[in-house]
Amino acid sequence: MAKDFMSGIKKATAQLPGSAFSEVEKIKKQLIILEELRQFITPLTTDELAMLEANILSQGCKDPLAVWETTRKVAGLDDSEEVAYVLIDGHNRYTICEKYTIDFKIVLLKFDDLEKVKDYMIDFQLGRRNLSPEQLSFFRGLRYNREKGRKGKYDREEGGIDISKQLADEYKVSQRTIKNDGNFAKGISKFSPELRQQVLAGNAALKKTTIQELGKREDVAEGAFQSFESLSEPSKTESSPFLEELAQRKKEVARIATNMVSKSDYALLVQKVKELKKYL
């Protein structure tokens, strides 16, 4: 009877046009890694990566990898409407599993666009308990900069929400900390992807304040620094176009505030203060 039962199962399975299992296996072979999303993944130290590899080798890959089910056009790959499966969480596990041919599970998620994926990845990282202080600062800064970018150039829109205060209340820190986080995240973006990972993994001997100051500089493009040696910390007596511009704008604000006598002077002061904010 057992033989008849197994025979029936095999016959029924053979008649299926394609099982869910085979579909999942097909998806796993089509996973796409977007370099644009790597900055939203917490980098591991050498020891952490070795420990993860040892755990997967001994116990298998227990946690499923998160995959964005979308199209190549929405993912920004090309203009094709072909279905695409983009890895959005589990990059380190995926690399290890591919290296040793270890099976893994996936969970499919759907988002309207790439920006929603980035928001999800930032929130997911901020929900982790093992972030280093630098990593926590970086992801808070990313969220602050993105939300501020949606509201406009400045932190507070007239009649709107003060984003730094909102996030400061949420994360139980000061508004100044949130703004510093924003500059830190901007500073990280000035490095190449490889250097960003080294900084966030704690493998770079750079002061956090140095990176924050770098984030304030609008004359440095994203990914401009390909090595840490190319970033020399300026001495206190060394001048730069950025510092000179900052000093000049502060003097201008002080001059207007000192000599303010009319409503037009007040309006000009408000404008100059707003312009000064991007340097602070």
Sequence and secondary structure as in RCSB ss.txt:
>XXXX:A:sequence
MAKDFMSGIKKATAQLPGSAFSEVEKIKKQLIILEELRQFITPLTTDELAMLEANILSQGCKDPLAVWETTRKVA
GLDDSEEVAYVLIDGHNRYTICEKYTIDFKIVLLKFDDLEKVKDYMIDFQLGRRNLSPEQLSFFRGLRYNREKGR
KGKYDREEGGIDISKQLADEYKVSQRTIKNDGNFAKGISKFSPELRQQVLAGNAALKKTTIQELGKREDVAEGAF
QSFESLSEPSKTESSPFLEELAQRKKEVARIATNMVSKSDYALLVQKVKELKKYL
>XXXX:A:secstr
 HHHHHHHHHHHHHH SS HHHHHHHHHTTEE  GGGGGGS    HHHHHHHHHHHHHH   S EEEEEEETTTT
TS S   EEEEEEE HHHHHHHHHHT    EEEE  SSHHHHHHHHHHHHHT S   HHHHHHHHHHHHHHHHHH
H SSSB TTS BHHHHHHHHHTS HHHHHHHHHHHHHHHTB HHHHHHHHTT S   HHHHHHHHH TTS TT B
SSGGG     TT   HHHHHHHHHHHHHHHHHHT  SHHHHHHHHHHHHHHHTT 
